[in-house]
Amino acid sequence: MLTACGAWLVVLGLYFIFLRPPLLPEDLRFMGVAGDQVRSNTPGLEVWLQRVFIVMGGFITGCGVLTVYVARVAMPLRLRLRLRLRSTC
């Protein structure tokens, strides 16, 4: 289960890096403005938001990779060590 959660985080992070647009239609509806108004009033907003989502996606992907590592390597290693300690006592 932990491996699946880590894989989901990796996929989610890659979505934010490669597929998510800077402004979604619901963002514009929430702000109550048209996309052209946003572009003319704040010309660098979309570029900045794209960078924000790339950084956030990288962080999410890194957390996913770490989660998969813990699930596949660190937890089984700990279990083997615990079993080995129990057999020597």
SULSUL-V829758 format. One record per residue. N is the residue number from 1. RES is the residue in one small letter. PHI is phi in whole degrees, 0 to 359 (NA if undefined). OMEGA is omega in degrees with one decimal (NA if undefined). D_FIRST is the distance of its C-alpha to the first C-alpha in Angstrom with 2 decimals. Layout:
n:N res:RES phi:PHI omega:OMEGA d_first:D_FIRST
n:N res:RES phi:PHI omega:OMEGA d_first:D_FIRST
This chain:
n:1 res:m phi:NA omega:179.5 d_first:0.00
n:2 res:l phi:294 omega:176.8 d_first:3.79
n:3 res:t phi:296 omega:178.7 d_first:5.38
n:4 res:a phi:297 omega:177.7 d_first:5.12
n:5 res:c phi:295 omega:177.0 d_first:6.34
n:6 res:g phi:296 omega:177.8 d_first:8.71
n:7 res:a phi:296 omega:177.6 d_first:9.90
n:8 res:w phi:298 omega:177.7 d_first:10.60
n:9 res:l phi:296 omega:178.1 d_first:12.55
n:10 res:v phi:298 omega:-179.6 d_first:14.42
n:11 res:v phi:296 omega:178.9 d_first:15.46
n:12 res:l phi:298 omega:178.2 d_first:16.49
n:13 res:g phi:297 omega:177.6 d_first:18.48
n:14 res:l phi:295 omega:174.6 d_first:20.16
n:15 res:y phi:300 omega:-179.5 d_first:21.13
n:16 res:f phi:295 omega:-179.3 d_first:22.84
n:17 res:i phi:287 omega:-168.7 d_first:24.55
n:18 res:f phi:254 omega:-169.9 d_first:25.86
n:19 res:l phi:246 omega:-172.5 d_first:25.95
n:20 res:r phi:288 omega:175.9 d_first:26.38
n:21 res:p phi:285 omega:-178.2 d_first:30.07
n:22 res:p phi:299 omega:179.4 d_first:31.61
n:23 res:l phi:234 omega:176.0 d_first:32.76
n:24 res:l phi:272 omega:178.2 d_first:31.31
n:25 res:p phi:303 omega:179.0 d_first:33.80
n:26 res:e phi:290 omega:174.3 d_first:32.47
n:27 res:d phi:296 omega:179.6 d_first:33.16
n:28 res:l phi:294 omega:177.6 d_first:36.75
n:29 res:r phi:297 omega:179.9 d_first:37.07
n:30 res:f phi:296 omega:179.8 d_first:35.90
n:31 res:m phi:284 omega:179.0 d_first:38.45
n:32 res:g phi:73 omega:179.6 d_first:41.08
n:33 res:v phi:228 omega:174.8 d_first:42.28
n:34 res:a phi:270 omega:-179.4 d_first:42.50
n:35 res:g phi:299 omega:178.9 d_first:40.88
n:36 res:d phi:294 omega:177.6 d_first:44.37
n:37 res:q phi:296 omega:179.6 d_first:45.18
n:38 res:v phi:296 omega:-179.0 d_first:42.15
n:39 res:r phi:296 omega:-178.0 d_first:43.04
n:40 res:s phi:281 omega:-177.8 d_first:46.69
n:41 res:n phi:279 omega:179.2 d_first:46.25
n:42 res:t phi:228 omega:-171.9 d_first:43.43
n:43 res:p phi:296 omega:-177.8 d_first:43.71
n:44 res:g phi:263 omega:-173.6 d_first:41.09
n:45 res:l phi:297 omega:-177.1 d_first:38.36
n:46 res:e phi:294 omega:176.8 d_first:36.44
n:47 res:v phi:295 omega:179.8 d_first:36.59
n:48 res:w phi:295 omega:179.2 d_first:35.42
n:49 res:l phi:298 omega:177.6 d_first:32.53
n:50 res:q phi:299 omega:176.9 d_first:31.44
n:51 res:r phi:296 omega:178.2 d_first:31.42
n:52 res:v phi:300 omega:-178.4 d_first:29.47
n:53 res:f phi:288 omega:174.9 d_first:26.72
n:54 res:i phi:294 omega:178.8 d_first:26.72
n:55 res:v phi:296 omega:179.8 d_first:26.34
n:56 res:m phi:296 omega:177.8 d_first:23.63
n:57 res:g phi:296 omega:176.6 d_first:21.74
n:58 res:g phi:295 omega:177.7 d_first:22.20
n:59 res:f phi:295 omega:179.5 d_first:20.87
n:60 res:i phi:297 omega:179.1 d_first:17.71
n:61 res:t phi:297 omega:177.8 d_first:17.28
n:62 res:g phi:298 omega:176.2 d_first:18.00
n:63 res:c phi:296 omega:178.1 d_first:15.43
n:64 res:g phi:294 omega:178.2 d_first:12.78
n:65 res:v phi:297 omega:178.2 d_first:14.28
n:66 res:l phi:296 omega:178.4 d_first:14.35
n:67 res:t phi:296 omega:177.8 d_first:10.70
n:68 res:v phi:296 omega:178.8 d_first:9.98
n:69 res:y phi:299 omega:180.0 d_first:12.89
n:70 res:v phi:298 omega:-177.6 d_first:11.87
n:71 res:a phi:292 omega:-173.2 d_first:8.56
n:72 res:r phi:266 omega:-173.5 d_first:10.67
n:73 res:v phi:243 omega:-171.2 d_first:14.07
n:74 res:a phi:290 omega:-178.4 d_first:14.72
n:75 res:m phi:292 omega:176.3 d_first:12.50
n:76 res:p phi:296 omega:177.9 d_first:13.60
n:77 res:l phi:296 omega:178.2 d_first:17.06
n:78 res:r phi:296 omega:178.9 d_first:17.23
n:79 res:l phi:296 omega:178.2 d_first:16.38
n:80 res:r phi:297 omega:179.0 d_first:19.08
n:81 res:l phi:296 omega:179.2 d_first:21.45
n:82 res:r phi:295 omega:178.4 d_first:21.09
n:83 res:l phi:295 omega:178.7 d_first:21.76
n:84 res:r phi:293 omega:178.3 d_first:24.68
n:85 res:l phi:293 omega:179.9 d_first:26.12
n:86 res:r phi:291 omega:-177.6 d_first:26.03
n:87 res:s phi:286 omega:179.0 d_first:27.86
n:88 res:t phi:274 omega:-177.5 d_first:30.60
n:89 res:c phi:273 omega:NA d_first:31.41
